Amino acid sequence: MSKWREQALALAAVFQSAVMVERLAKTGTAPQEELETAVFSLFQLSPERTEDVFGGAEKVLPGLKVARQLLKTRRHPEYTDCLRYVLSLLYLQRQLSKKSDLLSIIGSRLEKAKVQAEHFSLTHENVFSNLATIYSDTLSTFRFRIQVLGDFNYLQQQRIANQIRTMLFAGVRAATLWRQLGGSRMHLIFQRRKLLAATEELIAQLESPNT
């Protein structure tokens, strides 16, 4: 897989997490399979290939489609806050990468959370609660905080708040992968066409009846 296609895959996962945050905050629900993909990705600490982080490239097809739309136009009425979340996640990841102590804490706590997820299930309430707590104890301690906008009735529900924090956590995980593959914020500006072309190629490949 080419550099641009790998980056497109990782970036799509950031977009997918951002869409999930927006949906949960505004509607209180999100697709079960995409929730599972996000949680699954948090437990892949030493994957062999980029797509292994998500359990297969097809798992981020929804994110690829959103990425295609927003790389083309930078706006879409259905995803008003998505791009802001994506840029915020990329920024937050950069801040985290400078904190080796927090990275170590996150790594060890994710190992324990993985055991819990194997006992219950990836999308069990206890797992979301645990992952949300890890996010709060580490990433929420930065001066920069991601402002989530939505319906107050949903945002104040603990279960939904836990899912939102978990999706933000998964977004940072995907942003880490994107950075490891050579991605940078400058790429979103100056290499947008290459990323868009790679995204469209992946979508075509995944939607082909032969795949």
N, C-alpha and C positions, 0 to 999 in steps of 0.2 A: 504494500500500500504506500502511495506517495506521501511525502511530507504534508502536502496541502490537504489530502483526503483525511489523514490522521488528525490534523488540526481541526478540520471541518467536523469530524466526529466528536472530538472533545468539546468544541465550541457549541455544537448542537445540544450536548448534554447540559451545558450551562443555560442555554435558552430553555430547554425542557424544564429544568428546575425552576427557572424564573417564571415560566407560565404556570407551573403548579402553585407557586407562592401566590401569584395573582388570582388564580381560580379559587384557591382555598380561602383567601382573604375576602373575596367578593361573593362567592356562592356557597362556601362551606364544604364543597366537595371537590374531588379530583379523581381521575381514572385510577382504579386499583392497580393495574399493570404498571403504570408509570410511577406510582408510589413505590411499588416493589422494586423497580429498576433503580430508583434513586437510593433506596436503603441498601440494596445489594451492592451498589457501587462504593458505598462507604466502607464495606468490609473487604474490598479487593486491594490489599496493601502491597502485593508484589505480583501484578499480572504479567503474563508473557506478552500479550498483544493489547493494543488500545481497545479493541472491541470487547476483550475479555472483562474489562472493568464493568461493562454494562450487561454482560451475558449474551452478547451478540450485537452487531451493528443495527439490526432491525429494531432493537429495543429503544433506540433514540430516533426512529423515523419521525415521530411527532415533533421532536425538537429540530430535526433537519428541516422540516417544512416551515416551521416558524422562523428559523434562522434564514432560510431562503427569502421569505417575505420581507423580513426586516433588514437584511443585507441589501435587498433591492431598493426598498423605499424609505427605510428608517422609521416608518410609522405605519400603523394599521389600527383601525378603530377597535378591533377585538383585543389588541395587546397594548393598551395605552401605557401601562407601567412596566411592561416586560423589559424593554431596552434599558430603562433606568436601573432595574434590578440586575441585569447582566453586567452593566458597567460597574455597579456597586460591588458585585461579587468578585469581579476581576481585581478591583482596587483592594478589597478586603483580603483577598488571597495574597496579594503582594505584601501587605502589612504582616500577615501571618508568616510568610516565608522568612521574615527577618527575626522571628522569635523561636529559636531552636528549643527553648524550654517548653513552650506551649505545644509545639509540634510533638515533642516527646510525650507529653501528658495525653494529647489527643490520641496518639498511636497506641499507648498502653490501655486507655479506656475503651477504645474501639475494639481491641482484642477481647475484652471482657463482654462488651455489648454483643459481639459476634456469637459468643457462647450462649448468651441469653436468647438471641434471635433463632439460634438452632433449636433451642428448647421450646420456644413458643412458635413464632412465625415472623417473617420479615416485617409484616405490617400490623403486628400485635400492638395494642395500646401501650403495654409496658416497654416495648422496644422504642416506640416513638418518644415516650416520656424520658427514657434513658438518653437517647440521642439528643433530644432537645436540651437536656440538662448539660450534656457535654458541650454543646454549642454555647449555651448561656454562660457556663463557667470559663470558657476560653475565648471564643470569637466575640462574644458580647461585652468583653472587658475592654475592647479597643475604644478609643475616643470616637472613631468613626463608627456609626451605627446605621444599619440599613433601615430606612423608614418604610414600613409596610402599610399600604393604604387599602382600605376595604370597608366592609360593613361591620360596624362596631359589635353587632349581635354575634357575629362569627368570631371576630378577633378576641372577644373576651371569654370565649369557650376554651377551656384548658386543652381539650383534645385537639381542637383545630390549631390552637397556638403551638402545640407540640409538633404537629405535622408541618406547619409553616417553618418552624425553626429547623426541623429535620431537612426540609427541602432546601433551605438556605445553606445548610451544612453540606448537602450533596452538591449544591452549586459551587461551593468553594472547592470541594473535592474535584469536580470537573475542571474548574479553573486552574487547579494545581496541575492536572494532567495536560491541559492546554499549554501551560507555561513550560512544562517539561518537554513538550514536543516542539518548542521554539516559538510558540504563540506570544504575541504581545499586543498591547492596546494599539500600537502604531499599525499593526497588521489590519486592524478593523478599519483604519482610515486609508492607508496606502496600498494594502494588498486585498482590498475588498473584492475585487473582480476575481482574483484567484481563489479566494475562499468561497465565493458564490458559485464559481464553476465547479469546484470540488464538491460542494454541497449538492448541486443539481445532478452531478454524476452519481453520487451516492444514492440519491433519491431514485433516480432512474434504474439503477442496479437493484435496489431493494424492492422496487415495485414491479420489476420484470417478472413475468410468469415463470421464467426459467430458473429463478434463484430460489 
